[in-house]
């Protein structure tokens, strides 16, 4: 049986204000073009921010961003 060591992503870099806003919108289910319209930016600019967010958080996809946001208090889960 193969064993893989857990990957630990440590970063001293914090997310900027706009990156945190984008994370929140991603968690609400918005795609890059929708985020761009809301923030009055180009889709290409938002894609650049998304790449930066992935790198800074050590995540690979939207699911990872959502988990990061929950674990770091950027969003909370509302219970009905």
Secondary structure, 3 states (H helix, E strand, C coil): CCCCCCCCCCCCCCCCHHHHHHHHHHHCCCCHHHHHHHHCCCHHHHHHHHHHHHHHHCCCCHHHHHHHHHHCCCCCCCCC
